[in-house]
Amino acid sequence: MLEAAPDAEALRRLWVRGGFPGFLAASDGDSLTFRQNFIRTYLERDVPQLGPRIPAENAGTALDHARSRSGRAAQRIQTRLRPFDQRPDRNELHRLSNVRKRLVKSPKVYVRDGGLAHALLGIGDYNAVAGHPVVGASWEGFVIENLLAAAPRRTTASFYRTSAGAEIDLLLELPGNRGLWAIEIKRGLSAAPRKGFHSARKDLNPKRSFLVYSGEERYPISKDVEATGVRQMASLPAER
């Protein structure tokens, strides 16, 4: 869907509204109404097929019920990002036993379409998202979902986090022996990696490292880390 967002304003609109047809609505209010109606239809028509009827007014409970009762419904709603250590092709960490013992092994879970999550929270425009406590997680999920959608087939995706605070938001291992790419995701125009990102890079020694931020420019932060916007980052895996 990033091709539908050629500039910064359109990108913010895509983030807020998501990729459903509500993205093309004439106004933020019309888009929010579309998404809320979509959710209501899903709850009233589809969720009852998964089990006992749940009042549509309780959207959060109903969606939790749908996810727990149907793997297919969960796949439509969620992205589950596996920890680096739990990938079936992962062998390198076996020699780093001290690191493996400190790894956080619970998967990250994101709503696949941020516009639906915003509609459930009653968030209708960019200012409302920017001022909401969910803003950081929302932006991170938006970036991850779009990067995964743009990645070549057979790309392996995961994340890395230890109890000591080392963390990489997204790890991509691209086909063709192109090495491990480490990606930190940060909302805002200040492209400064967290200390935990540098610690995690020392653990894994990725071939390339990026910080995806809210700006548009692409430039080096240090010798080994490059700042870039989400659209630019989505295009990089296709480069040779």
Backbone hydrogen bonds, N-H to C=O, Kabsch-Sander energy under -0.5 kcal/mol:
donor,donor_aa,acceptor,acceptor_aa,energy
4,A,1,M,-2.2
5,A,2,L,-1.9
11,L,7,D,-2.2
12,R,8,A,-2.2
13,R,9,E,-2.0
14,L,10,A,-2.4
15,W,11,L,-2.3
16,V,12,R,-2.5
17,R,13,R,-2.9
18,G,14,L,-2.3
23,F,20,F,-2.7
24,L,21,P,-1.9
25,A,22,G,-1.5
31,S,27,S,-2.2
32,L,28,D,-2.6
33,T,29,G,-2.2
34,F,30,D,-2.3
35,R,31,S,-2.5
36,Q,32,L,-2.7
37,N,33,T,-2.3
38,F,34,F,-2.3
39,I,35,R,-2.4
40,R,36,Q,-2.4
41,T,37,N,-2.5
42,Y,38,F,-2.3
43,L,39,I,-2.6
44,E,40,R,-2.5
45,R,41,T,-2.6
46,D,41,T,-0.6
46,D,42,Y,-1.3
47,V,42,Y,-2.2
49,Q,46,D,-1.2
50,L,47,V,-2.3
51,G,48,P,-0.9
58,N,55,P,-1.4
59,A,57,E,-1.4
62,A,58,N,-2.2
63,L,59,A,-2.5
64,D,60,G,-2.2
65,H,61,T,-2.3
66,A,62,A,-2.4
67,R,63,L,-2.5
68,S,64,D,-2.1
69,R,65,H,-1.8
70,S,66,A,-1.6
74,A,70,S,-2.0
75,Q,71,G,-2.3
76,R,72,R,-1.6
77,I,73,A,-1.5
78,Q,74,A,-3.3
79,T,110,Y,-2.8
81,L,79,T,-0.6
81,L,108,K,-2.9
82,R,80,R,-0.6
84,F,159,F,-2.6
86,Q,83,P,-1.4
87,R,84,F,-1.1
90,R,87,R,-1.8
91,N,89,D,-0.7
94,H,91,N,-1.5
95,R,92,E,-1.3
96,L,93,L,-1.3
97,S,95,R,-0.6
99,V,96,L,-0.8
100,R,96,L,-2.3
101,K,97,S,-1.7
102,R,99,V,-1.3
103,L,99,V,-0.5
103,L,100,R,-0.9
104,V,161,R,-3.2
105,K,103,L,-0.5
108,K,81,L,-2.3
110,Y,79,T,-2.6
112,R,77,I,-3.4
114,G,112,R,-0.6
116,L,113,D,-1.1
117,A,113,D,-1.3
118,H,114,G,-2.7
119,A,115,G,-1.9
120,L,116,L,-2.2
121,L,117,A,-1.4
122,G,119,A,-1.1
123,I,118,H,-3.2
124,G,122,G,-0.6
129,V,125,D,-2.0
130,A,126,Y,-2.9
131,G,127,N,-1.4
132,H,129,V,-1.7
135,V,132,H,-2.0
138,S,134,V,-2.8
139,W,135,V,-2.5
140,E,136,G,-2.3
141,G,137,A,-2.5
142,F,138,S,-2.3
143,V,139,W,-2.5
144,I,140,E,-2.6
145,E,141,G,-2.5
146,N,142,F,-1.9
147,L,143,V,-2.5
148,L,144,I,-2.6
149,A,145,E,-1.8
150,A,146,N,-1.5
151,A,147,L,-1.1
155,T,152,P,-1.3
156,T,173,E,-2.3
158,S,171,L,-1.8
159,F,82,R,-1.6
160,Y,168,I,-2.2
162,T,166,A,-2.4
163,S,102,R,-2.8
165,G,162,T,-1.7
167,E,196,G,-1.4
168,I,160,Y,-2.9
170,L,183,I,-1.9
171,L,158,S,-3.4
172,L,181,W,-2.3
173,E,156,T,-2.6
174,L,172,L,-0.6
174,L,179,G,-1.1
178,R,174,L,-0.9
181,W,172,L,-3.1
182,A,208,R,-2.7
183,I,170,L,-2.4
184,E,210,F,-2.7
186,K,212,V,-2.7
191,A,189,L,-0.8
192,A,190,S,-1.3
197,F,194,R,-0.8
198,H,194,R,-1.3
199,S,195,K,-2.1
200,A,196,G,-2.2
201,R,197,F,-2.1
202,K,198,H,-1.6
203,D,199,S,-1.4
204,L,200,A,-2.1
205,N,201,R,-3.1
207,K,180,L,-1.9
208,R,180,L,-1.4
209,S,224,D,-0.6
210,F,182,A,-2.7
211,L,226,E,-2.5
212,V,184,E,-3.2
213,Y,211,L,-0.7
213,Y,228,T,-1.7
214,S,188,G,-2.2
219,Y,227,A,-1.7
221,I,225,V,-2.7
222,S,225,V,-1.8
226,E,209,S,-1.8
227,A,219,Y,-3.1
228,T,211,L,-2.3
233,M,229,G,-2.4
234,A,230,V,-2.2
235,S,231,R,-1.0
235,S,232,Q,-0.6
236,L,232,Q,-0.9
236,L,233,M,-0.8
238,A,235,S,-0.8
239,E,236,L,-1.9
